[in-house]
Amino acid sequence: MHLLRGALLLLCGFTAWAGPREFGLQGYEAAVRARGLKPERYRIQAMLDSGAPGSFKIRGRSVLGGDLRRLMYGLLEAAGQIRENGRLRETAAEPAFAVRAVRGAREALPSGEALRLMLGGLATARFNTLVVL
């Protein structure tokens, strides 16, 4: 059994395409465009902060994460807020569970673009562990 955790999942899954910060920013920018908002008015800063490694905060036009994975989750939360309300609200979050896993068979894993889409979907759903049997 192979266990890929958080950063390793993101590193393996997104290195060829984008890192966690870039993935989150792409999601945020897509939400701004989909809502028909002016991108120049909805620019944000995405930064690491000294918070707990599993936390993120949205404060004004800043998204702060305790580590790269949580920064990505904060950016995805900001994207969801833009999609739903057209604006950002102050938010702070920590994970309820340290491990949020999906299990699958090695032969059932897709490759290429399908793998990228699957890993993106897992990240968006905030899974941080992929167990491959």
C-alpha positions as CSV (number, residue, x, y, z in Angstrom):
1,M,0.0,0.0,0.0
2,H,1.3,3.4,-0.9
3,L,0.3,6.5,1.1
4,L,0.6,9.9,-0.4
5,R,-0.1,12.7,2.1
6,G,-0.9,16.4,1.7
7,A,2.0,18.2,0.3
8,L,3.3,15.0,-1.4
9,L,-0.1,14.6,-3.2
10,L,0.0,18.2,-4.3
11,L,3.6,18.1,-5.2
12,C,3.3,14.9,-7.4
13,G,-0.1,16.0,-8.8
14,F,0.6,19.6,-9.6
15,T,4.3,20.0,-10.1
16,A,4.0,19.4,-13.9
17,W,1.1,21.8,-14.1
18,A,1.0,24.3,-11.2
19,G,1.9,24.5,-7.5
20,P,-0.8,24.7,-4.8
21,R,-0.6,28.5,-4.7
22,E,-0.9,28.8,-8.5
23,F,-3.8,26.2,-8.5
24,G,-5.7,28.2,-5.9
25,L,-5.1,31.5,-7.7
26,Q,-6.3,30.0,-11.0
27,G,-9.5,29.0,-9.3
28,Y,-10.0,32.4,-7.8
29,E,-9.3,34.2,-11.1
30,A,-11.7,31.8,-12.9
31,A,-14.4,32.6,-10.3
32,V,-13.9,36.4,-10.8
33,R,-14.2,36.0,-14.6
34,A,-17.2,33.7,-14.3
35,R,-19.0,36.2,-12.2
36,G,-18.3,38.9,-14.8
37,L,-16.3,41.0,-12.3
38,K,-13.4,43.3,-13.3
39,P,-10.2,41.3,-12.4
40,E,-8.3,44.5,-11.7
41,R,-10.8,45.4,-8.9
42,Y,-10.6,41.9,-7.4
43,R,-6.9,41.4,-7.1
44,I,-5.8,39.6,-3.9
45,Q,-2.6,38.9,-2.1
46,A,-1.8,35.2,-1.3
47,M,0.8,34.8,1.4
48,L,2.0,32.4,4.0
49,D,1.6,33.6,7.6
50,S,2.8,32.4,11.0
51,G,-0.5,30.7,11.8
52,A,-0.9,27.1,12.5
53,P,0.2,24.9,9.5
54,G,-3.4,23.7,9.0
55,S,-5.1,27.1,9.0
56,F,-6.1,29.8,6.6
57,K,-7.6,33.3,6.9
58,I,-9.3,35.7,4.5
59,R,-8.7,39.2,5.7
60,G,-9.7,42.1,3.4
61,R,-8.0,41.4,0.1
62,S,-5.5,39.0,1.6
63,V,-5.6,35.2,1.8
64,L,-3.2,33.9,4.4
65,G,-2.2,30.2,4.9
66,G,-0.2,28.5,7.5
67,D,1.4,26.4,4.8
68,L,1.1,26.1,1.0
69,R,-1.7,23.5,1.1
70,R,-3.8,25.6,3.4
71,L,-3.0,28.8,1.4
72,M,-4.5,26.9,-1.6
73,Y,-7.6,25.9,0.4
74,G,-8.0,29.6,1.4
75,L,-7.8,30.6,-2.2
76,L,-10.4,28.0,-3.1
77,E,-12.6,29.3,-0.3
78,A,-12.2,32.8,-1.7
79,A,-13.1,31.5,-5.2
80,G,-16.3,29.9,-3.7
81,Q,-17.2,33.2,-2.0
82,I,-16.8,35.1,-5.2
83,R,-18.9,32.6,-7.1
84,E,-21.7,32.7,-4.5
85,N,-21.8,36.3,-3.4
86,G,-19.5,38.3,-5.7
87,R,-17.5,39.5,-2.7
88,L,-15.1,38.3,0.0
89,R,-16.0,38.0,3.7
90,E,-13.5,37.6,6.5
91,T,-13.0,33.9,7.3
92,A,-10.7,31.8,9.4
93,A,-10.6,28.0,9.3
94,E,-8.7,25.0,10.6
95,P,-9.3,21.5,9.5
96,A,-11.7,19.4,11.6
97,F,-9.7,16.3,10.6
98,A,-6.0,16.1,10.0
99,V,-6.4,13.3,7.4
100,R,-9.1,13.5,4.7
101,A,-8.5,10.5,2.4
102,V,-9.6,8.8,-0.7
103,R,-8.6,5.2,-1.5
104,G,-8.3,3.6,-4.9
105,A,-6.7,0.8,-6.9
106,R,-3.5,1.6,-8.8
107,E,-4.9,0.1,-12.0
108,A,-8.0,2.4,-11.7
109,L,-5.9,5.6,-11.6
110,P,-6.1,7.7,-14.8
111,S,-3.1,9.2,-16.4
112,G,-2.2,12.5,-18.2
113,E,-4.9,15.2,-18.3
114,A,-7.4,12.9,-16.5
115,L,-5.0,12.5,-13.6
116,R,-4.5,16.2,-13.4
117,L,-8.3,16.7,-13.3
118,M,-8.8,14.1,-10.7
119,L,-6.1,15.6,-8.4
120,G,-7.5,19.0,-8.9
121,G,-11.0,17.7,-7.9
122,L,-9.5,16.1,-4.8
123,A,-7.7,19.3,-3.9
124,T,-10.9,21.4,-4.5
125,A,-12.8,19.0,-2.2
126,R,-10.0,19.4,0.3
127,F,-8.8,15.8,0.4
128,N,-5.2,15.7,1.5
129,T,-4.4,12.0,1.3
130,L,-4.6,9.5,-1.6
131,V,-4.2,5.9,-0.7
132,V,-3.2,3.7,-3.7
133,L,-3.6,0.0,-3.2
